[in-house]
Amino acid sequence: MVVELPSDERTPDSQLGFPKFEDRIILVRAADEQGARQKGTDFAADYEKTSSWIVRKIVEVQEIADADLKDGTEIYSAFIDREWADVLRKGGTSPLAEWKKQNPGKDSDDATVQEIADAWDNRDS
């Protein structure tokens, strides 16, 4: 699920800052995908009642084939494109980490999405 952490910080010109987001993976037990999605929706509603965070979307529901959770149990997998596979395989960084590398001492909360994307597109090969 995608969770938004609203910002209560103000910029120098008194505007609210940009929110932050979390990619959250939770485990629920259910008989089928519909039941799992409903449990996720219920969890999200309860979560929002006890925090200021907002669940924006349940992105995906995946079945875990193993009946017992033990070492090595796969909790989540997703297909990725070649570029991300190369990043992971070669020990590369994320777009945000690349922006930080190119902008030492700057606060990433002040970066725009376009600036982070540009840093990624213009990284050293």
Secondary structure, DSSP 8 states (H G I E B T S, - for coil): -EEEE----B-TTS-B---EEEE-------SSHHHHHHHHHHHHHHHHHTSS-EEEE---------SS--TT---------HHHHHHHHTT---HHHHHHHHSTTS-GGG--HHHHHHHHHT---
